[in-house]
């Protein structure tokens, strides 16, 4: 009997960037998101509540996921 091998995982971006967005505008948006990420991380390290820390850490993950396509667009990389 032949062993069933699953297909390898594929990258399906769930966030897409408008092709009309210029690299400069993508850089500006990425810079703004990075500043927000830094502020959220500052709050994370200043917070003692475990529940709030968990929420702030999740926020950092989401901000990072938003940054990824902007940075790739700004550098001209393909997804």
PyMOL Python script that loads the backbone (N, CA, C, O; Angstrom):
from pymol import cmd

cmd.read_pdbstr("""\
ATOM      1  N   UNK A   1       0.847  -1.173   0.000  1.00  0.00           N
ATOM      2  CA  UNK A   1       0.000   0.000   0.000  1.00  0.00           C
ATOM      3  C   UNK A   1       0.895   1.240   0.000  1.00  0.00           C
ATOM      4  O   UNK A   1       1.843   1.334   0.780  1.00  0.00           O
ATOM      5  N   UNK A   2       0.586   2.175  -0.872  1.00  0.00           N
ATOM      6  CA  UNK A   2       1.374   3.394  -1.001  1.00  0.00           C
ATOM      7  C   UNK A   2       0.991   4.384   0.100  1.00  0.00           C
ATOM      8  O   UNK A   2      -0.186   4.616   0.375  1.00  0.00           O
ATOM      9  N   UNK A   3       2.027   4.957   0.718  1.00  0.00           N
ATOM     10  CA  UNK A   3       1.798   5.933   1.783  1.00  0.00           C
ATOM     11  C   UNK A   3       1.334   7.262   1.171  1.00  0.00           C
ATOM     12  O   UNK A   3       1.917   7.753   0.204  1.00  0.00           O
ATOM     13  N   UNK A   4       0.294   7.817   1.744  1.00  0.00           N
ATOM     14  CA  UNK A   4      -0.224   9.103   1.275  1.00  0.00           C
ATOM     15  C   UNK A   4       0.624  10.220   1.875  1.00  0.00           C
ATOM     16  O   UNK A   4       0.760  10.334   3.093  1.00  0.00           O
ATOM     17  N   UNK A   5       1.187  11.037   0.995  1.00  0.00           N
ATOM     18  CA  UNK A   5       2.031  12.149   1.427  1.00  0.00           C
ATOM     19  C   UNK A   5       1.292  13.444   1.103  1.00  0.00           C
ATOM     20  O   UNK A   5       0.905  13.665  -0.044  1.00  0.00           O
ATOM     21  N   UNK A   6       1.094  14.298   2.101  1.00  0.00           N
ATOM     22  CA  UNK A   6       0.377  15.554   1.835  1.00  0.00           C
ATOM     23  C   UNK A   6       1.227  16.515   1.013  1.00  0.00           C
ATOM     24  O   UNK A   6       2.456  16.440   1.007  1.00  0.00           O
ATOM     25  N   UNK A   7       0.544  17.414   0.324  1.00  0.00           N
ATOM     26  CA  UNK A   7       1.248  18.457  -0.417  1.00  0.00           C
ATOM     27  C   UNK A   7       1.967  19.362   0.573  1.00  0.00           C
ATOM     28  O   UNK A   7       1.497  19.558   1.693  1.00  0.00           O
ATOM     29  N   UNK A   8       3.111  19.917   0.161  1.00  0.00           N
ATOM     30  CA  UNK A   8       3.806  20.839   1.059  1.00  0.00           C
ATOM     31  C   UNK A   8       2.964  22.088   1.284  1.00  0.00           C
ATOM     32  O   UNK A   8       2.140  22.444   0.442  1.00  0.00           O
ATOM     33  N   UNK A   9       3.169  22.751   2.412  1.00  0.00           N
ATOM     34  CA  UNK A   9       2.390  23.971   2.680  1.00  0.00           C
ATOM     35  C   UNK A   9       2.715  25.055   1.654  1.00  0.00           C
ATOM     36  O   UNK A   9       3.842  25.155   1.168  1.00  0.00           O
ATOM     37  N   UNK A  10       1.725  25.845   1.343  1.00  0.00           N
ATOM     38  CA  UNK A  10       1.893  26.961   0.413  1.00  0.00           C
ATOM     39  C   UNK A  10       1.628  28.258   1.152  1.00  0.00           C
ATOM     40  O   UNK A  10       0.861  28.314   2.113  1.00  0.00           O
ATOM     41  N   UNK A  11       2.286  29.292   0.671  1.00  0.00           N
ATOM     42  CA  UNK A  11       2.102  30.611   1.271  1.00  0.00           C
ATOM     43  C   UNK A  11       0.920  31.297   0.599  1.00  0.00           C
ATOM     44  O   UNK A  11       0.958  31.583  -0.598  1.00  0.00           O
ATOM     45  N   UNK A  12      -0.122  31.558   1.368  1.00  0.00           N
ATOM     46  CA  UNK A  12      -1.288  32.287   0.877  1.00  0.00           C
ATOM     47  C   UNK A  12      -1.402  33.578   1.679  1.00  0.00           C
ATOM     48  O   UNK A  12      -1.913  33.567   2.799  1.00  0.00           O
ATOM     49  N   UNK A  13      -0.933  34.689   1.119  1.00  0.00           N
ATOM     50  CA  UNK A  13      -1.005  35.934   1.881  1.00  0.00           C
ATOM     51  C   UNK A  13      -2.455  36.360   2.106  1.00  0.00           C
ATOM     52  O   UNK A  13      -3.251  36.393   1.167  1.00  0.00           O
ATOM     53  N   UNK A  14      -2.783  36.677   3.320  1.00  0.00           N
ATOM     54  CA  UNK A  14      -4.130  37.146   3.615  1.00  0.00           C
ATOM     55  C   UNK A  14      -4.169  38.660   3.714  1.00  0.00           C
ATOM     56  O   UNK A  14      -5.236  39.254   3.868  1.00  0.00           O
ATOM     57  N   UNK A  15      -3.013  39.277   3.625  1.00  0.00           N
ATOM     58  CA  UNK A  15      -2.936  40.733   3.548  1.00  0.00           C
ATOM     59  C   UNK A  15      -2.279  41.080   2.224  1.00  0.00           C
ATOM     60  O   UNK A  15      -1.242  40.516   1.874  1.00  0.00           O
ATOM     61  N   UNK A  16      -2.865  41.986   1.503  1.00  0.00           N
ATOM     62  CA  UNK A  16      -2.261  42.386   0.237  1.00  0.00           C
ATOM     63  C   UNK A  16      -2.132  43.904   0.197  1.00  0.00           C
ATOM     64  O   UNK A  16      -2.895  44.634   0.830  1.00  0.00           O
ATOM     65  N   UNK A  17      -1.158  44.345  -0.555  1.00  0.00           N
ATOM     66  CA  UNK A  17      -0.862  45.764  -0.682  1.00  0.00           C
ATOM     67  C   UNK A  17      -1.327  46.228  -2.061  1.00  0.00           C
ATOM     68  O   UNK A  17      -1.138  45.530  -3.058  1.00  0.00           O
ATOM     69  N   UNK A  18      -1.923  47.384  -2.105  1.00  0.00           N
ATOM     70  CA  UNK A  18      -2.352  47.955  -3.379  1.00  0.00           C
ATOM     71  C   UNK A  18      -1.129  48.196  -4.263  1.00  0.00           C
ATOM     72  O   UNK A  18      -0.129  48.738  -3.793  1.00  0.00           O
ATOM     73  N   UNK A  19      -1.194  47.804  -5.525  1.00  0.00           N
ATOM     74  CA  UNK A  19      -0.064  48.059  -6.421  1.00  0.00           C
ATOM     75  C   UNK A  19       0.168  49.554  -6.657  1.00  0.00           C
ATOM     76  O   UNK A  19       1.231  49.949  -7.137  1.00  0.00           O
ATOM     77  N   UNK A  20      -0.820  50.381  -6.323  1.00  0.00           N
ATOM     78  CA  UNK A  20      -0.668  51.831  -6.477  1.00  0.00           C
ATOM     79  C   UNK A  20       0.151  52.458  -5.348  1.00  0.00           C
ATOM     80  O   UNK A  20       0.544  53.620  -5.444  1.00  0.00           O
ATOM     81  N   UNK A  21       0.409  51.706  -4.289  1.00  0.00           N
ATOM     82  CA  UNK A  21       1.178  52.227  -3.159  1.00  0.00           C
ATOM     83  C   UNK A  21       2.645  52.335  -3.562  1.00  0.00           C
ATOM     84  O   UNK A  21       3.257  51.353  -3.979  1.00  0.00           O
ATOM     85  N   UNK A  22       3.196  53.526  -3.433  1.00  0.00           N
ATOM     86  CA  UNK A  22       4.603  53.728  -3.801  1.00  0.00           C
ATOM     87  C   UNK A  22       5.505  53.161  -2.713  1.00  0.00           C
ATOM     88  O   UNK A  22       5.078  53.026  -1.566  1.00  0.00           O
ATOM     89  N   UNK A  23       6.753  52.824  -3.059  1.00  0.00           N
ATOM     90  CA  UNK A  23       7.688  52.350  -2.036  1.00  0.00           C
ATOM     91  C   UNK A  23       7.885  53.368  -0.909  1.00  0.00           C
ATOM     92  O   UNK A  23       8.047  52.991   0.251  1.00  0.00           O
ATOM     93  N   UNK A  24       7.870  54.643  -1.252  1.00  0.00           N
ATOM     94  CA  UNK A  24       8.040  55.680  -0.226  1.00  0.00           C
ATOM     95  C   UNK A  24       6.860  55.693   0.740  1.00  0.00           C
ATOM     96  O   UNK A  24       7.043  55.834   1.950  1.00  0.00           O
ATOM     97  N   UNK A  25       5.649  55.547   0.205  1.00  0.00           N
ATOM     98  CA  UNK A  25       4.465  55.509   1.064  1.00  0.00           C
ATOM     99  C   UNK A  25       4.461  54.241   1.915  1.00  0.00           C
ATOM    100  O   UNK A  25       4.062  54.273   3.079  1.00  0.00           O
ATOM    101  N   UNK A  26       4.902  53.131   1.337  1.00  0.00           N
ATOM    102  CA  UNK A  26       4.992  51.884   2.106  1.00  0.00           C
ATOM    103  C   UNK A  26       5.993  52.037   3.244  1.00  0.00           C
ATOM    104  O   UNK A  26       5.758  51.554   4.351  1.00  0.00           O
ATOM    105  N   UNK A  27       7.110  52.709   2.970  1.00  0.00           N
ATOM    106  CA  UNK A  27       8.122  52.938   4.002  1.00  0.00           C
ATOM    107  C   UNK A  27       7.561  53.823   5.117  1.00  0.00           C
ATOM    108  O   UNK A  27       7.811  53.574   6.296  1.00  0.00           O
ATOM    109  N   UNK A  28       6.803  54.855   4.740  1.00  0.00           N
ATOM    110  CA  UNK A  28       6.214  55.748   5.742  1.00  0.00           C
ATOM    111  C   UNK A  28       5.217  54.993   6.621  1.00  0.00           C
ATOM    112  O   UNK A  28       5.210  55.162   7.841  1.00  0.00           O
ATOM    113  N   UNK A  29       4.381  54.165   6.009  1.00  0.00           N
ATOM    114  CA  UNK A  29       3.414  53.375   6.785  1.00  0.00           C
ATOM    115  C   UNK A  29       4.127  52.369   7.685  1.00  0.00           C
ATOM    116  O   UNK A  29       3.731  52.167   8.833  1.00  0.00           O
ATOM    117  N   UNK A  30       5.178  51.739   7.162  1.00  0.00           N
ATOM    118  CA  UNK A  30       5.937  50.771   7.961  1.00  0.00           C
ATOM    119  C   UNK A  30       6.606  51.466   9.145  1.00  0.00           C
ATOM    120  O   UNK A  30       6.644  50.923  10.249  1.00  0.00           O
ATOM    121  N   UNK A  31       7.126  52.655   8.914  1.00  0.00           N
ATOM    122  CA  UNK A  31       7.758  53.415   9.996  1.00  0.00           C
ATOM    123  C   UNK A  31       6.744  53.749  11.081  1.00  0.00           C
ATOM    124  O   UNK A  31       7.047  53.655  12.271  1.00  0.00           O
ATOM    125  N   UNK A  32       5.551  54.137  10.674  1.00  0.00           N
ATOM    126  CA  UNK A  32       4.491  54.440  11.633  1.00  0.00           C
ATOM    127  C   UNK A  32       4.100  53.198  12.437  1.00  0.00           C
ATOM    128  O   UNK A  32       3.919  53.271  13.652  1.00  0.00           O
ATOM    129  N   UNK A  33       3.971  52.061  11.753  1.00  0.00           N
ATOM    130  CA  UNK A  33       3.631  50.818  12.457  1.00  0.00           C
ATOM    131  C   UNK A  33       4.742  50.391  13.413  1.00  0.00           C
ATOM    132  O   UNK A  33       4.465  49.876  14.497  1.00  0.00           O
ATOM    133  N   UNK A  34       6.001  50.603  13.017  1.00  0.00           N
ATOM    134  CA  UNK A  34       7.117  50.247  13.904  1.00  0.00           C
ATOM    135  C   UNK A  34       7.124  51.114  15.157  1.00  0.00           C
ATOM    136  O   UNK A  34       7.440  50.629  16.243  1.00  0.00           O
ATOM    137  N   UNK A  35       6.779  52.390  15.015  1.00  0.00           N
ATOM    138  CA  UNK A  35       6.691  53.262  16.183  1.00  0.00           C
ATOM    139  C   UNK A  35       5.585  52.777  17.114  1.00  0.00           C
ATOM    140  O   UNK A  35       5.755  52.762  18.333  1.00  0.00           O
ATOM    141  N   UNK A  36       4.463  52.386  16.542  1.00  0.00           N
ATOM    142  CA  UNK A  36       3.354  51.843  17.337  1.00  0.00           C
ATOM    143  C   UNK A  36       3.779  50.548  18.026  1.00  0.00           C
ATOM    144  O   UNK A  36       3.468  50.332  19.197  1.00  0.00           O
ATOM    145  N   UNK A  37       4.485  49.694  17.302  1.00  0.00           N
ATOM    146  CA  UNK A  37       4.974  48.438  17.869  1.00  0.00           C
ATOM    147  C   UNK A  37       5.907  48.702  19.050  1.00  0.00           C
ATOM    148  O   UNK A  37       5.837  48.013  20.068  1.00  0.00           O
ATOM    149  N   UNK A  38       6.777  49.697  18.909  1.00  0.00           N
ATOM    150  CA  UNK A  38       7.688  50.048  20.000  1.00  0.00           C
ATOM    151  C   UNK A  38       6.914  50.509  21.238  1.00  0.00           C
ATOM    152  O   UNK A  38       7.253  50.135  22.361  1.00  0.00           O
ATOM    153  N   UNK A  39       5.876  51.319  21.028  1.00  0.00           N
ATOM    154  CA  UNK A  39       5.067  51.795  22.151  1.00  0.00           C
ATOM    155  C   UNK A  39       4.331  50.645  22.839  1.00  0.00           C
ATOM    156  O   UNK A  39       4.241  50.604  24.066  1.00  0.00           O
ATOM    157  N   UNK A  40       3.808  49.719  22.047  1.00  0.00           N
ATOM    158  CA  UNK A  40       3.109  48.566  22.628  1.00  0.00           C
ATOM    159  C   UNK A  40       4.092  47.707  23.419  1.00  0.00           C
ATOM    160  O   UNK A  40       3.754  47.207  24.492  1.00  0.00           O
ATOM    161  N   UNK A  41       5.303  47.532  22.899  1.00  0.00           N
ATOM    162  CA  UNK A  41       6.309  46.756  23.635  1.00  0.00           C
ATOM    163  C   UNK A  41       6.707  47.458  24.933  1.00  0.00           C
ATOM    164  O   UNK A  41       6.931  46.803  25.951  1.00  0.00           O
ATOM    165  N   UNK A  42       6.796  48.790  24.897  1.00  0.00           N
ATOM    166  CA  UNK A  42       7.073  49.529  26.134  1.00  0.00           C
ATOM    167  C   UNK A  42       5.980  49.264  27.168  1.00  0.00           C
ATOM    168  O   UNK A  42       6.276  49.041  28.342  1.00  0.00           O
ATOM    169  N   UNK A  43       4.718  49.290  26.735  1.00  0.00           N
ATOM    170  CA  UNK A  43       3.608  48.996  27.653  1.00  0.00           C
ATOM    171  C   UNK A  43       3.694  47.563  28.167  1.00  0.00           C
ATOM    172  O   UNK A  43       3.427  47.298  29.339  1.00  0.00           O
ATOM    173  N   UNK A  44       4.070  46.638  27.279  1.00  0.00           N
ATOM    174  CA  UNK A  44       4.187  45.229  27.663  1.00  0.00           C
ATOM    175  C   UNK A  44       5.180  45.071  28.814  1.00  0.00           C
ATOM    176  O   UNK A  44       4.894  44.388  29.797  1.00  0.00           O
ATOM    177  N   UNK A  45       6.345  45.704  28.688  1.00  0.00           N
ATOM    178  CA  UNK A  45       7.371  45.550  29.717  1.00  0.00           C
ATOM    179  C   UNK A  45       7.049  46.313  31.000  1.00  0.00           C
ATOM    180  O   UNK A  45       7.603  46.009  32.056  1.00  0.00           O
ATOM    181  N   UNK A  46       6.152  47.305  30.916  1.00  0.00           N
ATOM    182  CA  UNK A  46       5.764  48.066  32.102  1.00  0.00           C
ATOM    183  C   UNK A  46       4.535  47.498  32.802  1.00  0.00           C
ATOM    184  O   UNK A  46       4.157  47.982  33.869  1.00  0.00           O
ATOM    185  N   UNK A  47       3.909  46.483  32.221  1.00  0.00           N
ATOM    186  CA  UNK A  47       2.668  45.928  32.759  1.00  0.00           C
ATOM    187  C   UNK A  47       2.950  44.675  33.570  1.00  0.00           C
ATOM    188  O   UNK A  47       3.749  43.828  33.172  1.00  0.00           O
ATOM    189  N   UNK A  48       2.282  44.569  34.712  1.00  0.00           N
ATOM    190  CA  UNK A  48       2.447  43.388  35.563  1.00  0.00           C
ATOM    191  C   UNK A  48       1.325  42.377  35.395  1.00  0.00           C
ATOM    192  O   UNK A  48       1.506  41.197  35.697  1.00  0.00           O
ATOM    193  N   UNK A  49       0.180  42.818  34.921  1.00  0.00           N
ATOM    194  CA  UNK A  49      -0.967  41.932  34.753  1.00  0.00           C
ATOM    195  C   UNK A  49      -0.697  40.932  33.627  1.00  0.00           C
ATOM    196  O   UNK A  49      -0.395  41.315  32.497  1.00  0.00           O
ATOM    197  N   UNK A  50      -0.810  39.663  33.956  1.00  0.00           N
ATOM    198  CA  UNK A  50      -0.547  38.614  32.963  1.00  0.00           C
ATOM    199  C   UNK A  50      -1.543  38.676  31.799  1.00  0.00           C
ATOM    200  O   UNK A  50      -1.174  38.452  30.646  1.00  0.00           O
ATOM    201  N   UNK A  51      -2.796  38.979  32.110  1.00  0.00           N
ATOM    202  CA  UNK A  51      -3.817  39.071  31.064  1.00  0.00           C
ATOM    203  C   UNK A  51      -3.512  40.223  30.101  1.00  0.00           C
ATOM    204  O   UNK A  51      -3.630  40.072  28.885  1.00  0.00           O
ATOM    205  N   UNK A  52      -3.122  41.367  30.656  1.00  0.00           N
ATOM    206  CA  UNK A  52      -2.786  42.517  29.807  1.00  0.00           C
ATOM    207  C   UNK A  52      -1.526  42.243  28.988  1.00  0.00           C
ATOM    208  O   UNK A  52      -1.436  42.636  27.825  1.00  0.00           O
ATOM    209  N   UNK A  53      -0.556  41.568  29.602  1.00  0.00           N
ATOM    210  CA  UNK A  53       0.672  41.232  28.879  1.00  0.00           C
ATOM    211  C   UNK A  53       0.362  40.316  27.695  1.00  0.00           C
ATOM    212  O   UNK A  53       0.940  40.465  26.618  1.00  0.00           O
ATOM    213  N   UNK A  54      -0.544  39.378  27.899  1.00  0.00           N
ATOM    214  CA  UNK A  54      -0.928  38.463  26.826  1.00  0.00           C
ATOM    215  C   UNK A  54      -1.586  39.235  25.675  1.00  0.00           C
ATOM    216  O   UNK A  54      -1.288  38.991  24.506  1.00  0.00           O
ATOM    217  N   UNK A  55      -2.474  40.161  26.014  1.00  0.00           N
ATOM    218  CA  UNK A  55      -3.142  40.977  24.997  1.00  0.00           C
ATOM    219  C   UNK A  55      -2.137  41.852  24.254  1.00  0.00           C
ATOM    220  O   UNK A  55      -2.203  41.971  23.030  1.00  0.00           O
ATOM    221  N   UNK A  56      -1.217  42.457  24.979  1.00  0.00           N
ATOM    222  CA  UNK A  56      -0.213  43.309  24.346  1.00  0.00           C
ATOM    223  C   UNK A  56       0.723  42.499  23.450  1.00  0.00           C
ATOM    224  O   UNK A  56       1.127  42.969  22.387  1.00  0.00           O
ATOM    225  N   UNK A  57       1.062  41.302  23.874  1.00  0.00           N
ATOM    226  CA  UNK A  57       1.916  40.450  23.052  1.00  0.00           C
ATOM    227  C   UNK A  57       1.198  40.053  21.758  1.00  0.00           C
ATOM    228  O   UNK A  57       1.803  40.038  20.687  1.00  0.00           O
ATOM    229  N   UNK A  58      -0.089  39.733  21.864  1.00  0.00           N
ATOM    230  CA  UNK A  58      -0.870  39.434  20.658  1.00  0.00           C
ATOM    231  C   UNK A  58      -0.934  40.646  19.732  1.00  0.00           C
ATOM    232  O   UNK A  58      -0.876  40.505  18.511  1.00  0.00           O
ATOM    233  N   UNK A  59      -1.053  41.829  20.313  1.00  0.00           N
ATOM    234  CA  UNK A  59      -1.063  43.054  19.514  1.00  0.00           C
ATOM    235  C   UNK A  59       0.252  43.205  18.755  1.00  0.00           C
ATOM    236  O   UNK A  59       0.260  43.596  17.588  1.00  0.00           O
ATOM    237  N   UNK A  60       1.354  42.897  19.414  1.00  0.00           N
ATOM    238  CA  UNK A  60       2.665  42.959  18.757  1.00  0.00           C
ATOM    239  C   UNK A  60       2.742  41.983  17.588  1.00  0.00           C
ATOM    240  O   UNK A  60       3.300  42.302  16.539  1.00  0.00           O
ATOM    241  N   UNK A  61       2.185  40.809  17.773  1.00  0.00           N
ATOM    242  CA  UNK A  61       2.187  39.812  16.695  1.00  0.00           C
ATOM    243  C   UNK A  61       1.400  40.329  15.499  1.00  0.00           C
ATOM    244  O   UNK A  61       1.847  40.204  14.360  1.00  0.00           O
ATOM    245  N   UNK A  62       0.230  40.908  15.752  1.00  0.00           N
ATOM    246  CA  UNK A  62      -0.593  41.436  14.657  1.00  0.00           C
ATOM    247  C   UNK A  62       0.099  42.601  13.950  1.00  0.00           C
ATOM    248  O   UNK A  62       0.066  42.690  12.723  1.00  0.00           O
ATOM    249  N   UNK A  63       0.721  43.488  14.714  1.00  0.00           N
ATOM    250  CA  UNK A  63       1.433  44.605  14.098  1.00  0.00           C
ATOM    251  C   UNK A  63       2.580  44.098  13.227  1.00  0.00           C
ATOM    252  O   UNK A  63       2.830  44.627  12.144  1.00  0.00           O
ATOM    253  N   UNK A  64       3.270  43.074  13.706  1.00  0.00           N
ATOM    254  CA  UNK A  64       4.354  42.489  12.929  1.00  0.00           C
ATOM    255  C   UNK A  64       3.826  41.893  11.624  1.00  0.00           C
ATOM    256  O   UNK A  64       4.459  42.024  10.576  1.00  0.00           O
ATOM    257  N   UNK A  65       2.674  41.246  11.691  1.00  0.00           N
ATOM    258  CA  UNK A  65       2.082  40.667  10.483  1.00  0.00           C
ATOM    259  C   UNK A  65       1.649  41.756   9.501  1.00  0.00           C
ATOM    260  O   UNK A  65       1.674  41.538   8.290  1.00  0.00           O
ATOM    261  N   UNK A  66       1.258  42.906  10.001  1.00  0.00           N
ATOM    262  CA  UNK A  66       0.918  44.028   9.126  1.00  0.00           C
ATOM    263  C   UNK A  66       2.171  44.643   8.497  1.00  0.00           C
ATOM    264  O   UNK A  66       2.137  45.120   7.363  1.00  0.00           O
ATOM    265  N   UNK A  67       3.267  44.625   9.241  1.00  0.00           N
ATOM    266  CA  UNK A  67       4.519  45.193   8.746  1.00  0.00           C
ATOM    267  C   UNK A  67       5.106  44.385   7.593  1.00  0.00           C
ATOM    268  O   UNK A  67       5.665  44.954   6.655  1.00  0.00           O
ATOM    269  N   UNK A  68       4.981  43.077   7.659  1.00  0.00           N
ATOM    270  CA  UNK A  68       5.639  42.199   6.694  1.00  0.00           C
ATOM    271  C   UNK A  68       5.327  42.557   5.239  1.00  0.00           C
ATOM    272  O   UNK A  68       6.263  42.752   4.464  1.00  0.00           O
ATOM    273  N   UNK A  69       4.057  42.652   4.830  1.00  0.00           N
ATOM    274  CA  UNK A  69       3.806  42.982   3.420  1.00  0.00           C
ATOM    275  C   UNK A  69       4.246  44.398   3.048  1.00  0.00           C
ATOM    276  O   UNK A  69       4.636  44.642   1.906  1.00  0.00           O
ATOM    277  N   UNK A  70       4.187  45.326   3.993  1.00  0.00           N
ATOM    278  CA  UNK A  70       4.642  46.688   3.690  1.00  0.00           C
ATOM    279  C   UNK A  70       6.138  46.716   3.410  1.00  0.00           C
ATOM    280  O   UNK A  70       6.586  47.366   2.465  1.00  0.00           O
ATOM    281  N   UNK A  71       6.901  46.018   4.223  1.00  0.00           N
ATOM    282  CA  UNK A  71       8.354  46.001   4.035  1.00  0.00           C
ATOM    283  C   UNK A  71       8.709  45.280   2.740  1.00  0.00           C
ATOM    284  O   UNK A  71       9.594  45.716   2.003  1.00  0.00           O
ATOM    285  N   UNK A  72       8.023  44.183   2.465  1.00  0.00           N
ATOM    286  CA  UNK A  72       8.288  43.460   1.207  1.00  0.00           C
ATOM    287  C   UNK A  72       7.935  44.339   0.002  1.00  0.00           C
ATOM    288  O   UNK A  72       8.645  44.322  -1.003  1.00  0.00           O
ATOM    289  N   UNK A  73       6.863  45.092   0.095  1.00  0.00           N
ATOM    290  CA  UNK A  73       6.472  45.987  -1.001  1.00  0.00           C
ATOM    291  C   UNK A  73       7.508  47.101  -1.162  1.00  0.00           C
ATOM    292  O   UNK A  73       7.879  47.457  -2.280  1.00  0.00           O
ATOM    293  N   UNK A  74       7.958  47.633  -0.059  1.00  0.00           N
ATOM    294  CA  UNK A  74       8.919  48.743  -0.086  1.00  0.00           C
ATOM    295  C   UNK A  74      10.243  48.300  -0.705  1.00  0.00           C
ATOM    296  O   UNK A  74      10.883  49.074  -1.417  1.00  0.00           O
ATOM    297  N   UNK A  75      10.656  47.063  -0.440  1.00  0.00           N
ATOM    298  CA  UNK A  75      11.930  46.578  -0.973  1.00  0.00           C
ATOM    299  C   UNK A  75      11.790  45.986  -2.370  1.00  0.00           C
ATOM    300  O   UNK A  75      12.788  45.661  -3.013  1.00  0.00           O
ATOM    301  N   UNK A  76      10.549  45.846  -2.839  1.00  0.00           N
ATOM    302  CA  UNK A  76      10.326  45.290  -4.165  1.00  0.00           C
ATOM    303  C   UNK A  76      10.326  43.774  -4.204  1.00  0.00           C
ATOM    304  O   UNK A  76      10.319  43.184  -5.285  1.00  0.00           O
ATOM    305  N   UNK A  77      10.332  43.132  -3.042  1.00  0.00           N
ATOM    306  CA  UNK A  77      10.330  41.668  -2.983  1.00  0.00           C
ATOM    307  C   UNK A  77       8.948  41.131  -3.321  1.00  0.00           C
ATOM    308  O   UNK A  77       7.936  41.771  -3.033  1.00  0.00           O
ATOM    309  N   UNK A  78       8.912  39.977  -3.919  1.00  0.00           N
ATOM    310  CA  UNK A  78       7.647  39.316  -4.237  1.00  0.00           C
ATOM    311  C   UNK A  78       7.224  38.463  -3.051  1.00  0.00           C
ATOM    312  O   UNK A  78       8.080  37.916  -2.354  1.00  0.00           O
ATOM    313  N   UNK A  79       5.911  38.335  -2.804  1.00  0.00           N
ATOM    314  CA  UNK A  79       5.451  37.514  -1.669  1.00  0.00           C
ATOM    315  C   UNK A  79       5.778  36.056  -1.844  1.00  0.00           C
ATOM    316  O   UNK A  79       5.457  35.242  -0.978  1.00  0.00           O
TER     317      UNK A  79
END
""", "prot")
cmd.dss("prot")
cmd.show_as("cartoon", "prot")
cmd.util.cbc("prot")
cmd.orient("prot")
